[in-house]
Amino acid sequence: NAYACIAPLRSAVRRVVIIGPAHTVPIRFLAASSADAWETLLGRIPVDAAANQRLAELPGVQFFDRAHVSEHSIEVHLPFLQVLLERFAIVPLVAGDTTDVDVELALDTVWGGPETLIIVSSDLSHYHDYDTAKRLDLATAEAIEKFSPAQLAPDRACGSIPIRGLLRLAKRRGLCVHRLDLRNSGDTTGTYRRDRVVGYGAWAFTPAQEASAP
């Protein structure tokens, strides 16, 4: 559902900023990539060096390639983007134990206009039973849709810090939020393995004038 709403932007988007939470390397900052390009089976994607240099001037951002080597939270999005978009560059950032203020500042630095797409990568609750996961994830959804980062508990989403940073900036910029989907792995496995599920959701943040258009 998230990528379906990106499809109409195929020709417009030229830069994709992706923030994903750190899973493999413990860090206390936002890790930028010094690589010239990333590569998937679908080809190479250039890294936006100019955006990286602006980010590197921020106190909460460092070039730290080791955080990217085994990290999946960013690369899982790349094949979808390569299929949907035309030519584009990426700005990959791995978020460790940083602050939502640092994330807000980083996103604001590379915000751009219609040519820039920003993706915050995260799943939701982990390894609860199906009904508990639905309840917890609904509370997370409500926090997101009310622009209430303080209500987003750290254990409710692995990307809680990037999400909170995005919420701060989206509220300040007067964006509207739209829920695209909310479910968990139990919805795809049927009654099999509903004792330990993982939650997932997707939201789009758009300018207010787009939300009010007929």
MDAnalysis code that builds the backbone (N, CA, C; Angstrom):
import MDAnalysis as mda
import numpy as np

u = mda.Universe.empty(642, n_residues=214, atom_resindex=np.repeat(np.arange(214), 3), trajectory=True)
u.add_TopologyAttr("name", ["N", "CA", "C"] * 214)
u.add_TopologyAttr("resid", np.arange(1, 215))
u.add_TopologyAttr("resname", ["ASN", "ALA", "TYR", "ALA", "CYS", "ILE", "ALA", "PRO", "LEU", "ARG", "SER", "ALA", "VAL", "ARG", "ARG", "VAL", "VAL", "ILE", "ILE", "GLY", "PRO", "ALA", "HIS", "THR", "VAL", "PRO", "ILE", "ARG", "PHE", "LEU", "ALA", "ALA", "SER", "SER", "ALA", "ASP", "ALA", "TRP", "GLU", "THR", "LEU", "LEU", "GLY", "ARG", "ILE", "PRO", "VAL", "ASP", "ALA", "ALA", "ALA", "ASN", "GLN", "ARG", "LEU", "ALA", "GLU", "LEU", "PRO", "GLY", "VAL", "GLN", "PHE", "PHE", "ASP", "ARG", "ALA", "HIS", "VAL", "SER", "GLU", "HIS", "SER", "ILE", "GLU", "VAL", "HIS", "LEU", "PRO", "PHE", "LEU", "GLN", "VAL", "LEU", "LEU", "GLU", "ARG", "PHE", "ALA", "ILE", "VAL", "PRO", "LEU", "VAL", "ALA", "GLY", "ASP", "THR", "THR", "ASP", "VAL", "ASP", "VAL", "GLU", "LEU", "ALA", "LEU", "ASP", "THR", "VAL", "TRP", "GLY", "GLY", "PRO", "GLU", "THR", "LEU", "ILE", "ILE", "VAL", "SER", "SER", "ASP", "LEU", "SER", "HIS", "TYR", "HIS", "ASP", "TYR", "ASP", "THR", "ALA", "LYS", "ARG", "LEU", "ASP", "LEU", "ALA", "THR", "ALA", "GLU", "ALA", "ILE", "GLU", "LYS", "PHE", "SER", "PRO", "ALA", "GLN", "LEU", "ALA", "PRO", "ASP", "ARG", "ALA", "CYS", "GLY", "SER", "ILE", "PRO", "ILE", "ARG", "GLY", "LEU", "LEU", "ARG", "LEU", "ALA", "LYS", "ARG", "ARG", "GLY", "LEU", "CYS", "VAL", "HIS", "ARG", "LEU", "ASP", "LEU", "ARG", "ASN", "SER", "GLY", "ASP", "THR", "THR", "GLY", "THR", "TYR", "ARG", "ARG", "ASP", "ARG", "VAL", "VAL", "GLY", "TYR", "GLY", "ALA", "TRP", "ALA", "PHE", "THR", "PRO", "ALA", "GLN", "GLU", "ALA", "SER", "ALA", "PRO"])
u.atoms.positions = np.array([
    [0.818, -1.209, 0.000],
    [0.000, 0.000, 0.000],
    [0.855, 1.264, 0.000],
    [1.958, 1.240, 0.741],
    [2.832, 2.410, 0.770],
    [3.423, 2.671, -0.606],
    [3.897, 1.624, -1.259],
    [4.534, 1.828, -2.555],
    [3.525, 2.097, -3.664],
    [2.296, 1.680, -3.484],
    [1.263, 2.021, -4.463],
    [1.052, 3.526, -4.527],
    [1.147, 4.203, -3.382],
    [0.938, 5.656, -3.396],
    [2.174, 6.402, -3.886],
    [3.327, 5.714, -3.924],
    [4.540, 6.334, -4.452],
    [4.577, 6.255, -5.977],
    [3.920, 5.263, -6.547],
    [3.992, 5.022, -7.989],
    [3.699, 6.261, -8.842],
    [2.706, 7.100, -8.503],
    [2.456, 8.290, -9.327],
    [3.595, 9.308, -9.304],
    [4.530, 9.154, -8.377],
    [5.647, 10.093, -8.264],
    [6.852, 9.647, -9.077],
    [6.671, 8.657, -9.921],
    [7.764, 8.002, -10.637],
    [8.719, 8.985, -11.308],
    [8.179, 9.964, -11.994],
    [9.021, 10.892, -12.748],
    [9.483, 12.078, -11.918],
    [8.832, 12.330, -10.796],
    [9.132, 13.530, -10.008],
    [10.264, 13.317, -9.014],
    [10.317, 12.153, -8.394],
    [11.274, 11.926, -7.307],
    [12.668, 11.678, -7.873],
    [13.626, 12.441, -7.389],
    [15.018, 12.293, -7.798],
    [15.941, 11.984, -6.626],
    [15.406, 12.081, -5.414],
    [16.223, 11.797, -4.224],
    [15.336, 11.139, -3.182],
    [15.842, 10.062, -2.572],
    [15.104, 9.357, -1.531],
    [15.964, 9.311, -0.273],
    [15.472, 9.928, 0.781],
    [16.120, 9.882, 2.092],
    [15.490, 8.726, 2.866],
    [16.313, 7.792, 3.319],
    [15.799, 6.632, 4.052],
    [16.499, 6.552, 5.405],
    [15.720, 6.601, 6.468],
    [16.252, 6.408, 7.815],
    [15.736, 5.084, 8.351],
    [16.666, 4.229, 8.761],
    [16.298, 2.951, 9.351],
    [16.990, 2.769, 10.688],
    [16.387, 2.036, 11.605],
    [17.000, 1.820, 12.916],
    [18.168, 0.848, 12.846],
    [19.141, 1.042, 13.726],
    [20.303, 0.154, 13.798],
    [19.918, -1.153, 14.483],
    [20.263, -2.278, 13.840],
    [20.000, -3.594, 14.414],
    [21.278, -4.365, 14.734],
    [22.393, -4.005, 14.104],
    [23.589, -4.844, 14.201],
    [24.772, -4.175, 14.885],
    [24.856, -2.852, 14.816],
    [25.993, -2.127, 15.391],
    [25.464, -1.080, 16.362],
    [25.884, -1.125, 17.629],
    [25.404, -0.124, 18.594],
    [26.059, 1.234, 18.357],
    [25.256, 2.234, 18.074],
    [25.761, 3.588, 17.851],
    [24.854, 4.576, 18.566],
    [25.365, 5.778, 18.787],
    [24.608, 6.819, 19.477],
    [24.458, 8.064, 18.605],
    [24.318, 7.849, 17.301],
    [24.210, 8.968, 16.363],
    [23.507, 8.464, 15.110],
    [23.355, 9.338, 14.142],
    [22.859, 8.963, 12.821],
    [24.058, 8.678, 11.936],
    [24.121, 7.474, 11.382],
    [25.271, 7.061, 10.582],
    [24.989, 7.271, 9.102],
    [25.791, 8.132, 8.473],
    [25.706, 8.334, 7.030],
    [26.645, 7.359, 6.328],
    [26.446, 7.191, 5.035],
    [27.270, 6.285, 4.236],
    [28.223, 7.082, 3.359],
    [29.503, 6.697, 3.363],
    [30.485, 7.381, 2.523],
    [30.603, 6.750, 1.140],
    [29.821, 5.716, 0.862],
    [29.875, 5.051, -0.440],
    [29.395, 5.986, -1.547],
    [29.930, 5.785, -2.748],
    [29.465, 6.542, -3.907],
    [28.121, 6.027, -4.405],
    [27.889, 4.722, -4.211],
    [26.651, 4.104, -4.677],
    [26.396, 2.834, -3.886],
    [25.139, 2.428, -3.850],
    [24.743, 1.124, -3.318],
    [24.296, 0.275, -4.497],
    [24.388, -1.046, -4.331],
    [24.049, -1.935, -5.434],
    [23.145, -3.065, -4.969],
    [22.104, -3.321, -5.728],
    [21.241, -4.481, -5.526],
    [21.288, -5.317, -6.803],
    [20.535, -6.395, -6.838],
    [20.470, -7.214, -8.049],
    [19.857, -6.454, -9.218],
    [19.176, -5.356, -8.919],
    [18.549, -4.558, -9.972],
    [19.442, -3.427, -10.470],
    [20.648, -3.312, -9.911],
    [21.571, -2.289, -10.380],
    [22.058, -1.366, -9.275],
    [22.831, -0.368, -9.692],
    [23.446, 0.569, -8.753],
    [22.550, 1.788, -8.532],
    [22.616, 2.310, -7.308],
    [21.890, 3.527, -6.948],
    [22.910, 4.515, -6.393],
    [23.066, 5.678, -7.005],
    [24.039, 6.637, -6.482],
    [23.615, 7.196, -5.128],
    [24.605, 7.537, -4.328],
    [24.371, 8.220, -3.052],
    [24.529, 9.717, -3.288],
    [23.628, 10.498, -2.757],
    [23.645, 11.949, -2.927],
    [24.746, 12.544, -2.047],
    [25.902, 12.792, -2.652],
    [27.061, 13.264, -1.897],
    [26.838, 14.663, -1.336],
    [26.160, 15.523, -2.086],
    [25.932, 16.892, -1.614],
    [25.057, 16.893, -0.370],
    [24.011, 16.074, -0.369],
    [23.155, 15.976, 0.816],
    [23.932, 15.411, 1.993],
    [24.777, 14.420, 1.719],
    [25.592, 13.839, 2.786],
    [26.494, 14.881, 3.433],
    [27.078, 15.737, 2.619],
    [27.981, 16.749, 3.167],
    [27.227, 17.734, 4.051],
    [26.009, 18.084, 3.670],
    [25.217, 18.975, 4.522],
    [24.876, 18.283, 5.840],
    [24.544, 17.011, 5.760],
    [24.221, 16.265, 6.976],
    [25.434, 16.133, 7.885],
    [26.601, 15.963, 7.292],
    [27.815, 15.759, 8.084],
    [28.177, 16.981, 8.917],
    [27.607, 18.125, 8.587],
    [27.859, 19.330, 9.375],
    [27.037, 19.366, 10.658],
    [26.081, 18.457, 10.782],
    [25.239, 18.414, 11.977],
    [25.934, 17.629, 13.085],
    [25.763, 18.043, 14.331],
    [26.442, 17.349, 15.436],
    [25.954, 15.921, 15.656],
    [24.746, 15.598, 15.204],
    [24.208, 14.263, 15.452],
    [24.425, 13.278, 14.329],
    [25.209, 13.677, 13.302],
    [25.432, 12.813, 12.139],
    [26.924, 12.567, 11.962],
    [27.291, 11.305, 11.686],
    [28.675, 10.938, 11.404],
    [28.704, 9.969, 10.226],
    [29.768, 10.026, 9.437],
    [30.005, 8.972, 8.457],
    [30.489, 7.738, 9.206],
    [29.790, 6.629, 9.040],
    [30.146, 5.404, 9.757],
    [29.606, 4.225, 8.956],
    [30.435, 3.734, 8.035],
    [29.977, 2.711, 7.100],
    [29.680, 1.378, 7.767],
    [30.342, 1.086, 8.873],
    [30.141, -0.217, 9.512],
    [28.690, -0.413, 9.940],
    [27.998, 0.692, 10.236],
    [26.591, 0.575, 10.630],
    [25.710, 0.119, 9.475],
    [26.199, 0.281, 8.241],
    [25.396, -0.058, 7.066],
    [25.672, -1.462, 6.531],
    [26.818, -2.039, 6.879],
    [27.281, -3.258, 6.210],
    [26.272, -4.395, 6.298],
    [25.765, -4.674, 7.486],
    [24.840, -5.801, 7.670],
    [23.426, -5.346, 8.016],
    [23.155, -4.070, 7.847],
    [21.854, -3.523, 8.240],
    [20.817, -3.748, 7.137],
    [19.649, -4.253, 7.512],
    [18.602, -4.556, 6.533],
    [17.520, -3.491, 6.435],
    [17.424, -2.609, 7.417],
    [16.249, -1.732, 7.510],
    [16.157, -0.726, 6.369],
    [17.275, -0.448, 5.724],
    [17.268, 0.451, 4.565],
    [17.209, -0.337, 3.267],
    [18.041, -1.359, 3.150],
    [18.166, -2.047, 1.865],
    [16.889, -2.773, 1.442],
    [16.019, -3.136, 2.393],
    [14.786, -3.831, 2.001],
    [13.889, -2.952, 1.131],
    [14.057, -1.643, 1.207],
    [13.226, -0.737, 0.415],
    [13.761, -0.525, -1.001],
    [15.034, -0.792, -1.207],
    [15.666, -0.386, -2.459],
    [15.094, -1.068, -3.698],
    [14.854, -2.388, -3.699],
    [14.285, -2.991, -4.915],
    [12.927, -2.405, -5.300],
    [12.093, -2.113, -4.315],
    [10.799, -1.495, -4.614],
    [10.996, -0.136, -5.283],
    [11.924, 0.649, -4.741],
    [12.181, 1.972, -5.300],
    [12.755, 1.873, -6.708],
    [13.627, 0.893, -6.932],
    [14.226, 0.739, -8.257],
    [13.188, 0.364, -9.309],
    [12.192, -0.387, -8.928],
    [11.130, -0.761, -9.862],
    [10.184, 0.415, -10.114],
    [9.877, 1.164, -9.059],
    [8.847, 2.201, -9.159],
    [9.349, 3.519, -9.727],
    [10.568, 3.909, -9.367],
    [11.055, 5.236, -9.733],
    [11.972, 5.173, -10.946],
    [12.210, 6.326, -11.541],
    [13.162, 6.423, -12.643],
    [14.559, 6.640, -12.056],
    [15.261, 7.639, -12.464],
    [16.603, 7.887, -11.933],
    [16.499, 8.609, -10.596],
    [17.196, 8.080, -9.592],
    [17.169, 8.725, -8.281],
    [18.442, 8.389, -7.523],
    [18.744, 9.229, -6.548],
    [19.857, 9.000, -5.627],
    [19.282, 8.783, -4.237],
    [20.082, 8.170, -3.374],
    [19.620, 7.906, -2.014],
    [20.479, 8.644, -0.998],
    [19.863, 8.890, 0.144],
    [20.560, 9.420, 1.319],
    [20.245, 8.459, 2.459],
    [21.077, 7.429, 2.657],
    [20.791, 6.426, 3.690],
    [21.352, 6.834, 5.050],
    [20.527, 6.719, 6.075],
    [20.933, 7.049, 7.440],
    [20.482, 5.940, 8.380],
    [21.416, 5.417, 9.166],
    [21.081, 4.440, 10.200],
    [21.003, 5.172, 11.535],
    [19.892, 5.014, 12.218],
    [19.668, 5.706, 13.490],
    [19.954, 4.768, 14.650],
    [20.899, 5.154, 15.477],
    [21.180, 4.398, 16.684],
    [20.444, 5.003, 17.870],
    [21.085, 4.959, 19.019],
    [20.490, 5.520, 20.236],
    [20.724, 7.027, 20.235],
    [20.075, 7.684, 19.306],
    [20.200, 9.128, 19.157],
    [18.945, 9.782, 19.728],
    [18.641, 10.992, 19.323],
    [17.456, 11.681, 19.839],
    [16.520, 12.029, 18.694],
    [15.248, 12.196, 19.030],
    [14.298, 12.609, 17.997],
    [14.598, 14.015, 17.497],
    [15.235, 14.836, 18.325],
    [15.625, 16.180, 17.893],
    [16.692, 16.093, 16.805],
    [17.669, 15.182, 16.972],
    [18.693, 14.992, 15.943],
    [18.073, 14.509, 14.637],
    [17.108, 13.607, 14.734],
    [16.425, 13.115, 13.534],
    [15.650, 14.248, 12.869],
    [14.940, 15.027, 13.652],
    [14.185, 16.160, 13.110],
    [15.101, 17.113, 12.361],
    [16.237, 17.436, 12.951],
    [17.172, 18.369, 12.329],
    [17.745, 17.788, 11.041],
    [18.077, 16.500, 11.057],
    [18.620, 15.861, 9.858],
    [17.600, 15.867, 8.726],
    [16.368, 15.499, 9.030],
    [15.330, 15.493, 8.001],
    [15.068, 16.893, 7.467],
    [15.072, 17.873, 8.339],
    [14.837, 19.252, 7.918],
    [15.944, 19.723, 6.983],
    [17.160, 19.257, 7.220],
    [18.309, 19.657, 6.416],
    [18.195, 19.169, 4.978],
    [17.587, 18.003, 4.777],
    [17.506, 17.427, 3.429],
    [16.057, 17.362, 2.934],
    [15.183, 18.174, 3.514],
    [13.754, 18.072, 3.217],
    [13.446, 18.255, 1.733],
    [13.915, 19.324, 1.134],
    [13.701, 19.538, -0.287],
    [12.256, 19.828, -0.648],
    [11.928, 19.535, -1.918],
    [10.586, 19.765, -2.449],
    [10.025, 18.495, -3.048],
    [9.260, 18.612, -4.153],
    [8.641, 17.423, -4.755],
    [9.646, 16.395, -5.255],
    [10.897, 16.828, -5.439],
    [11.914, 15.884, -5.921],
    [12.426, 14.958, -4.825],
    [12.059, 15.223, -3.579],
    [12.588, 14.464, -2.443],
    [11.493, 13.639, -1.784],
    [11.775, 12.360, -1.621],
    [10.897, 11.439, -0.899],
    [11.615, 11.009, 0.372],
    [10.920, 11.049, 1.500],
    [11.511, 10.641, 2.770],
    [10.806, 9.393, 3.272],
    [11.595, 8.380, 3.611],
    [11.068, 7.117, 4.122],
    [11.669, 6.856, 5.495],
    [10.825, 6.588, 6.465],
    [11.272, 6.121, 7.780],
    [10.894, 4.651, 7.880],
    [11.893, 3.808, 8.049],
    [11.698, 2.361, 8.040],
    [11.571, 1.830, 9.462],
    [10.529, 1.048, 9.698],
    [10.336, 0.458, 11.027],
    [9.272, -0.624, 10.940],
    [9.350, -1.600, 11.841],
    [8.180, -2.428, 12.077],
    [7.567, -1.972, 13.395],
    [6.555, -2.689, 13.864],
    [5.855, -2.259, 15.074],
    [6.115, -3.257, 16.198],
    [5.098, -3.711, 16.892],
    [5.315, -4.571, 18.067],
    [5.924, -5.909, 17.662],
    [6.636, -6.523, 18.601],
    [7.360, -7.765, 18.346],
    [6.913, -8.882, 19.275],
    [6.550, -10.010, 18.684],
    [6.443, -11.302, 19.377],
    [5.407, -11.348, 20.492],
    [4.353, -10.580, 20.344],
    [3.184, -10.729, 21.208],
    [2.187, -11.645, 20.501],
    [1.176, -12.089, 21.240],
    [0.110, -12.822, 20.573],
    [-0.693, -11.858, 19.703],
    [-1.488, -12.409, 18.824],
    [-2.177, -11.629, 17.792],
    [-3.017, -10.494, 18.380],
    [-3.837, -10.792, 19.358],
    [-4.737, -9.774, 19.910],
    [-3.981, -8.686, 20.655],
    [-2.933, -9.083, 21.404],
    [-2.117, -8.085, 22.105],
    [-1.420, -7.173, 21.106],
    [-0.884, -7.765, 20.051],
    [-0.203, -6.972, 19.026],
    [-1.156, -5.967, 18.384],
    [-2.377, -6.386, 18.095],
    [-3.344, -5.462, 17.502],
    [-3.614, -4.282, 18.427],
    [-3.734, -4.559, 19.712],
    [-4.006, -3.488, 20.675],
    [-2.822, -2.527, 20.770],
    [-1.608, -3.074, 20.871],
    [-0.422, -2.226, 20.987],
    [-0.201, -1.409, 19.715],
    [-0.374, -2.045, 18.573],
    [-0.130, -1.345, 17.312],
    [-1.186, -0.274, 17.043],
    [-2.394, -0.502, 17.499],
    [-3.420, 0.534, 17.361],
    [-3.058, 1.758, 18.195],
    [-2.498, 1.536, 19.387],
    [-2.054, 2.662, 20.214],
    [-0.924, 3.421, 19.527],
    [-0.014, 2.687, 18.881],
    [1.058, 3.335, 18.124],
    [0.485, 4.136, 16.965],
    [-0.478, 3.555, 16.268],
    [-1.113, 4.259, 15.149],
    [-1.760, 5.560, 15.616],
    [-2.416, 5.513, 16.744],
    [-3.071, 6.714, 17.259],
    [-2.047, 7.779, 17.635],
    [-0.900, 7.362, 18.191],
    [0.153, 8.325, 18.522],
    [0.685, 8.993, 17.265],
    [0.880, 8.207, 16.213],
    [1.362, 8.758, 14.949],
    [0.339, 9.727, 14.368],
    [-0.909, 9.339, 14.379],
    [-1.946, 10.140, 13.725],
    [-2.338, 11.380, 14.519],
    [-1.953, 11.406, 15.796],
    [-2.167, 12.606, 16.613],
    [-0.910, 13.470, 16.699],
    [0.140, 13.086, 15.959],
    [1.420, 13.794, 16.015],
    [1.887, 13.906, 17.465],
    [1.871, 12.796, 18.167],
    [2.214, 12.766, 19.594],
    [3.418, 11.866, 19.828],
    [4.636, 12.344, 19.530],
    [5.814, 11.493, 19.686],
    [6.026, 11.004, 21.108],
    [5.623, 11.790, 22.101],
    [5.824, 11.379, 23.496],
    [5.009, 10.144, 23.845],
    [3.948, 9.875, 23.089],
    [3.102, 8.716, 23.357],
    [3.579, 7.457, 22.639],
    [4.651, 7.580, 21.864],
    [5.172, 6.434, 21.128],
    [6.236, 5.746, 21.972],
    [5.880, 4.644, 22.597],
    [6.789, 3.935, 23.495],
    [7.937, 3.313, 22.707],
    [9.159, 3.341, 23.263],
    [10.324, 2.809, 22.551],
    [10.196, 1.338, 22.180],
    [9.472, 0.553, 22.994],
    [9.373, -0.880, 22.715],
    [8.223, -1.218, 21.771],
    [7.554, -0.216, 21.225],
    [6.428, -0.463, 20.324],
    [6.838, -0.448, 18.852],
    [8.051, 0.024, 18.562],
    [8.542, 0.077, 17.182],
    [10.054, 0.176, 17.224],
    [10.737, -0.640, 16.419],
    [12.203, -0.591, 16.453],
    [12.715, 0.747, 15.937],
    [11.919, 1.413, 15.106],
    [12.300, 2.729, 14.616],
    [11.601, 3.855, 15.338],
    [11.381, 3.687, 16.630],
    [10.612, 4.696, 17.373],
    [11.291, 6.066, 17.364],
    [12.612, 6.100, 17.458],
    [13.297, 7.396, 17.470],
    [13.154, 8.111, 16.125],
    [13.433, 7.453, 14.990],
    [13.181, 8.133, 13.715],
    [11.725, 8.541, 13.517],
    [10.797, 7.696, 13.955],
    [9.382, 8.059, 13.818],
    [9.076, 9.310, 14.627],
    [9.594, 9.370, 15.851],
    [9.328, 10.547, 16.682],
    [9.925, 11.807, 16.055],
    [11.114, 11.678, 15.481],
    [11.711, 12.827, 14.812],
    [10.887, 13.294, 13.632],
    [10.386, 12.339, 12.849],
    [9.525, 12.692, 11.725],
    [8.247, 13.367, 12.198],
    [7.657, 12.856, 13.264],
    [6.422, 13.455, 13.780],
    [6.645, 14.896, 14.215],
    [7.766, 15.159, 14.861],
    [8.075, 16.525, 15.290],
    [8.138, 17.462, 14.079],
    [8.851, 17.015, 13.043],
    [9.026, 17.871, 11.873],
    [7.732, 17.991, 11.072],
    [7.015, 16.892, 10.929],
    [5.759, 16.927, 10.170],
    [4.752, 17.864, 10.819],
    [4.694, 17.847, 12.135],
    [3.781, 18.753, 12.839],
    [4.211, 20.202, 12.641],
    [5.506, 20.453, 12.739],
    [6.001, 21.821, 12.581],
    [5.759, 22.337, 11.167],
    [5.817, 21.455, 10.190],
    [5.619, 21.854, 8.797],
    [4.153, 21.807, 8.370],
    [3.264, 21.435, 9.281],
    [1.841, 21.451, 8.989],
    [1.376, 20.372, 8.031],
    [2.026, 19.214, 8.062],
    [1.638, 18.124, 7.173],
    [0.416, 17.387, 7.705],
    [-0.230, 16.668, 6.816],
    [-1.334, 15.776, 7.186],
    [-0.838, 14.339, 7.118],
    [-1.399, 13.488, 7.943],
    [-0.995, 12.081, 7.958],
    [-2.173, 11.213, 7.547],
    [-1.881, 10.181, 6.761],
    [-2.906, 9.263, 6.271],
    [-2.455, 7.840, 6.576],
    [-3.291, 7.081, 7.233],
    [-2.965, 5.669, 7.464],
    [-3.243, 4.880, 6.187],
    [-2.234, 4.155, 5.721],
    [-2.377, 3.348, 4.518],
    [-2.697, 1.896, 4.840],
    [-2.133, 1.400, 5.926],
    [-2.392, 0.009, 6.311],
    [-1.890, -0.217, 7.726],
    [-2.480, -1.197, 8.393],
    [-2.058, -1.578, 9.741],
    [-2.470, -3.026, 9.949],
    [-1.485, -3.891, 10.127],
    [-1.773, -5.304, 10.358],
    [-0.538, -5.958, 10.956],
    [-0.579, -7.272, 11.129],
    [0.598, -7.983, 11.630],
    [0.763, -9.293, 10.884],
    [1.853, -9.984, 11.188],
    [2.170, -11.202, 10.445],
    [1.105, -12.271, 10.606],
    [0.322, -12.200, 11.672],
    [-0.767, -13.147, 11.848],
    [-1.854, -13.010, 10.805],
    [-1.935, -11.847, 10.159],
    [-2.934, -11.649, 9.112],
    [-2.563, -12.364, 7.822],
    [-1.294, -12.696, 7.661],
    [-0.866, -13.390, 6.443],
    [-0.692, -14.883, 6.659],
    [-0.540, -15.313, 7.907],
    [-0.342, -16.740, 8.182],
    [-1.630, -17.436, 8.574],
    [-2.735, -16.699, 8.617],
    [-3.991, -17.297, 9.062],
    [-3.929, -17.612, 10.544],
    [-4.421, -18.758, 10.919],
    [-4.407, -19.138, 12.340],
    [-3.080, -19.750, 12.755],
    [-2.176, -19.965, 11.790],
    [-0.876, -20.552, 12.102],
    [0.038, -19.500, 12.725],
    [0.666, -19.821, 13.834],
    [1.637, -18.968, 14.508],
    [1.085, -17.581, 14.817],
    [-0.053, -17.535, 15.472],
    [-0.565, -16.254, 15.943],
    [-0.173, -15.996, 17.390],
    [0.669, -16.850, 17.939],
    [1.103, -16.645, 19.318],
    [2.283, -15.683, 19.403],
    [3.034, -15.521, 18.305],
    [4.192, -14.614, 18.267],
    [4.192, -13.917, 16.909],
    [3.670, -12.707, 16.885],
    [3.543, -12.005, 15.609],
    [4.344, -10.703, 15.643],
    [4.542, -10.132, 14.470],
    [5.221, -8.840, 14.325],
    [4.266, -7.881, 13.623],
    [4.158, -6.671, 14.154],
    [3.248, -5.687, 13.592],
    [3.895, -4.833, 12.515],
    [3.078, -4.398, 11.574],
    [3.539, -3.547, 10.483],
    [2.479, -2.489, 10.191],
    [2.925, -1.331, 9.764],
    [1.997, -0.280, 9.388],
    [2.631, 0.619, 8.348],
    [1.811, 1.406, 7.682],
    [2.314, 2.363, 6.695],
    [1.475, 3.627, 6.766],
    [2.166, 4.762, 6.749],
    [1.510, 6.070, 6.781],
    [2.152, 6.972, 5.738],
    [1.363, 7.862, 5.178],
    [1.876, 8.871, 4.255],
    [1.667, 10.245, 4.871],
    [2.693, 11.080, 4.794],
    [2.619, 12.463, 5.262],
    [2.651, 13.362, 4.032],
    [1.643, 14.205, 3.904],
    [1.524, 15.053, 2.721],
    [1.218, 16.487, 3.134],
    [1.540, 17.454, 2.268],
    [1.166, 18.842, 2.560],
    [-0.341, 18.979, 2.697],
    [-0.766, 19.926, 3.502],
    [-2.193, 20.095, 3.785],
    [-2.999, 20.353, 2.523],
    [-2.440, 21.095, 1.553],
    [-3.201, 21.404, 0.349],
    [-3.477, 20.158, -0.476],
    [-2.568, 19.161, -0.422],
    [-2.812, 17.910, -1.134],
    [-3.917, 17.125, -0.460],
    [-3.945, 17.156, 0.874],
    [-4.962, 16.408, 1.607],
    [-6.354, 16.967, 1.368],
    [-6.455, 18.284, 1.122],
    [-7.763, 18.914, 0.954],
    [-8.225, 18.960, -0.495],
    [-7.336, 18.540, -1.421],
    [-7.709, 18.579, -2.833],
    [-8.773, 17.531, -3.129],
    [-9.700, 17.815, -4.068],
    [-10.766, 16.853, -4.394],
    [-10.216, 15.616, -5.087],
])
